[in-house]
């Protein structure tokens, strides 16, 4: 576990906890003990992250004809029945085919108190495999949102878009955060963090701060190393990927490396999936969490970062100078020219309700601390 108590001189808000904010590691464990997070199969200690809990697939997934939301008058099983969902046993492992939509009950259920709600996102490795996952609740009006005081089961929609994947009961594809109240980071607070070098480093740092609690990030198409590698494009018609196999697959069988040609730019093909990287190095101080806002038509017809959570402590390594944010990118409908230094997204910061007892990093086995242009953990390092 990282020793954050010896580093309090870097925190502007050492007097927390707050009454509102994102619930930290120790609060999630309290929710487990108090029966607000339940599971027939015991929850594993490694499921609880600094500011979220990983959710596990149950014993079955249903192949459905279309994505759906249940709305205020239906449960998820009722909608699955309406769509003639076909059950697939996950207990021994099963292939989820690209281009298809599946809905799976999760092992975890909730019994939240009236002050606490939740919001979900795919895990980082899930997004880097271009597997779209979205949390659904009974009578829910929106994806990836859990109403305050919700009592009931949880489900996940799974839509592999580039690679077919092998999953099984217990696999963790998405994660859930809990929020008490409506926490906000003031512009002055964000400014202090930026001035102290806590949240962003890089050429755009002085101009990337917004007045709405968000931080602008840009794409790096300048290239790394002698070959000026800028990213990867997913190959089509590859073998399936077993998500439980770590450091296993040859990346060249699944990814085409992209190098700078004459100018630092790339034309995104709407039929392709790309892994790129930000120019900025990001750091998330342990009293904060952040989320990458996925899509804004004012900056271009593309979407970045399916897996948008940044835990407290991500990149918060003063010796290493932060971590780059890896971008999972798809163009919408038409080819789009993306240029070096172009805005690709915003980081929205939220305060934690309390400082986590553990933070993101090597001390808890985090996979992407101090990362560069990194593929999902299922692949061997790209040589």
N, C-alpha and C positions, 0 to 999 in steps of 0.2 A: 504494500500500500504506500502511495506517495506521501511523504511528510509535508503536508501543506501548512501545518501549524507553525513551523519554523520560518515561514515565509510571509508573515502577516504584514511586513512593511510594504508589500506591493498592493495591498488591498485598500481601496478607498472606503469600504463599508464593513470594517471589522466588527461592528456592533450588531450585526444581524444575528438571529433570524428575523425575517419580516413576517407580517401577517398574510401577505400575498406573495405569489411567485410560483416558479416551477419547483415541484417537490423534489428534494434531493434523495440520494441513496438511502440514508437512514430513515427518512420518512416513508419511503416505499416499503422498506422492511417492516416498519410499524404497521402499515396497511395490511401487509401479509399476516402479521400476528393478530390483528384486530378483525380479520375476516372480510376486509374490503376487497382484497384480491384473493380469489379462490381457485383451486384446481384439484381434480380428483387424483391426478398424478402429482406428487410433491414438487413444488417450485424449486428449481436448482439455484444455489447461491450465485452461480455465474450468469444467471439471467438478469440479475439486478445490476444495472449500469449506474454511472454517477448521477444521471438525471432521467432515467427511463428504465423500463423493464422489457426484455425480449419476450415475444409471444410465440408459442409453439403450436405447430399444426397438430390436429387431432388424428383420429384413426381413418378418416374418410375425406375425400374431396368429391365435389359434384361437377361434372362437365355440364355447362349450361350454354344455351344458344346466344346469350347476350348478357352484357353487364346490366346491373340494375341497382336501384335504391328501393328499400321497402316502403318508405314513406310512413306517415303517421298511423296508418290503419293496417299494416301488415307486419308479419315477422319474416325473417330471412327464410326459414324452412317453407313457409307458405309460398314465397316467391320462387324458390327452387322447384317446388312441385308444379307451379304454374308453367315454368319453363321446361318441364319434363327433364329435370336434372338427372344425369346418369351417375351412379355412385362408383367411385374408384377406391379400392382398398389401399391405404398408405402404410399399413403396418409392416409390410416387407419391402417397401419402396415401390414407387411407380413413376412412370415418365409423364410429365406434363408437356404437351406438344406446343411448339411455338405457333402463334396465330389463334390459339384457342383460349377460352375463358373458363376458369374454374372458381368455385367457392368452397372453402373448407371451414368447418367449425374449428375453433381453437380450444386448446386445453384449459385456458384461463377464462374465468368468469369474474364479473365485478358486482360489488354491492357498495357503491360510493355513497359518502355522505353528501348532503345537499350543497355544500360549499365547494366541492371538488368536481372538476370535469377533466376530460382527457383529449389528447390529439396524437395522431400516429403518423408514422412515416416508414418507408422501407429501410432496412438496414443497409449500410454502405455497400456491402458485397452484393446484396440483391440488386441495388440500382446499377452497379457496374456490370452486372450480367444482363441488363436491360429486361429485367423481370418486373413488370408493374404490379405492385401489391397495394391494396387499399382496404382499410379496416371498415367493417360494416357492423352496425348494431340493429337489433330489432326495433322497428318503428323509427329508424333513423332517417333524417332528411338530408344528410350529407355524408360523404366519404370522410374517413380519417378523423371523425369527431365523435366524442363520447359526451353526452349531455351530463350536466351536473346532476348528481344524485342517481345516476343510472344503475339499475339492478337488472342483470341479465347476462346472457351469453355473448361471446364475441365471435366474429367470423372474418375471414380475409378473402378478398377477391384476388386471384392470381392470374396474370396474363403474360406469359413469356412472349417476348416480341422478336428477339433475335435468335436465341439458343433454346432448344428443348432442354428441360432440366429434370433430373431425378431427385425426388424428395421422398420423405418418409415421416411417420409420426415422430414428433419431437423436434423437427427442423424449425429453426427460427429465421423467418424471412422479414418480419417487421417488428417495430418497437413502439411502445406507448409511453408518452409523458403525461404527467398529471399537473394541473394548474389550479391553484387556489386564488380566487379573485381575478382581477384584471391588471396584472402587473405591467408597468411600463418603465423604460429607461429614458430619463430626461435627456434632452440635447446636451445640457451641461455635464451630466454624468458621462455620457458617451465621449464628449470632448476631452474630459480629464483622462479617460482611459486611452484615447488616441494620443494625447500629448505625452503620456507616460510610456508609450510604445507597447501597450498591453494588447491591442486588438488587431493591428495591421502594420505590416512593414512592407516597403516596396515603393516603386516609382510613383504610384498613384495615391500614396497615403495622405498627402496634404489636401487632395481634392476629392477624396472619396467619402467624406463624412456628410450625411444628410441630416436634416432637421426633424426627421420623423422616426428616429430610433433605428435607422437602417444605414448600412455601410455599403457603398458601391464597390464591386469587384470587377476586374477586367480579365480578358483572356490573354494568355501567353502563347504567341505564335512565332516567337523569335527563334526558338529551337534550343535544344540542349545537346551538349557534347559536340564532337567533331562532325558528326553526321546531321546535326541540327534537327533532332527528333522533336516534333511538336505534338504528337498524339498517335492514336490508333483508330483504325476503322474496322468494324467487325466484319469478318468474312461470312458469306452466306453458305448454307447447306453443309454445316459442320456436324461433327459428332455431338451427341448429347453431353451435358455436364452434370455430374453428380455433385450437388452442392456441399456434401459432407467431405469431399476429397480435397484436402488443403495442400497447396504447393505441389500439385499433381500434374496438371496439364501443360503441354508445350504451348506457349502463347502463340507461336507462329502458325499453328494449325487453326487458330481461331481469330487471329488479329493480323491486320496488315499495318505495318508501321508507316507513319506519314512524316515526311521530312520537308523542311523549307525548300521550295523550288527557287524561284527568283525573288519573290517578294514574300514577306511574312503575312500570308493570308491563305484562306482556304474557302472553297465553295462547298457548302453543305448540301449533299444530295438528300432529298426527303425520304428516300428509300433506305438510307444508311444510318447506322448508329456509331457515334464517335466518343472516344475518351480524350478529353483535353485537360488543361490545367490553368489555374489563375496565375497572373503575374504576381499578385500580392501573396505574401505569407501571412497567414491568419493565426491569431492567438486568442483563445477564449479563457479569460481569467476564471478562477474557480468559483467566484460568486455570481457567475452569469452562465446562461446557455444561449445558443443562437440557432437560427434556422435559415437556410437558403431559400429565398422566394423563387419559385420555379419558373415563372413565365410572365412576361410583360410585353404586350404587342407594341409598345412604344419604342422598344429597342430592337425589334426584329422578329421575324416569324420563325422563332425557334424556342425550344424548351431546354433548360439546363437543370441538372441536379435532381434526379428523381429521389435520391436519398438525402434529405435536406437537414438532418439534425447534426449539430456540433455540440458535443458534450463539454461541460466544464473541464478545463485543462487541455482541450485539443490545441496542439501547437503552442501551448504555454510553457515553452522551454527557452528561457532567455539565452542560454548558451548556443542553442541551435538556430535561434532567430525565427521561430514559428514554423508552421507547416503550410504547404500549398494546399489549396482546395482543388480536388479533382472534380472535373465537370463531366457529367453524362449528358450528351447533347444529341438532340434530334431536331431537324428542320421540319417546319409545318408546311405541307402541301407543295411548296415551290422551292427550287434551289435558292440558297441564300449565301451571299458573300460575307464572310466573317474576317475581320482584319485585326492585326496585332494591336492590343490595347483597347479594343472595343468593349464597352460595358456588356456584361453577360448576366448579371444578377445582382441581388442585394442580400446582405446579411441582416436579419432582424434580430436584435438582442433583446433578451428578457432577463430580469433579475431572478436569481434563485430565492426560494423562500428560506433557505438556510444553506450554509456552506456544506458541500458534500463531504462525508467522511473519507471518500476516495475520489480521485479525479482521473480523467482519461490519461493514458500513457502506458509506458512499459511496465510500471509497477502492477498493473492489473491485466497485462497481456493484450493491450489494445493493438490492433493490427496496422493502423495507418498513422501512428504518431510520427512526426518528422518525415512525412512521405514526400516524394517527388511525384513524377508521372507514373502512378501505380495502377496496375490492373487489379481485378478482384483477387482475393487471397487463394482462390482455387488454382491459379496459374503460377507456374514457376517464374522467377524473375526474368524479365526480357533482357537478353544478352545484346 
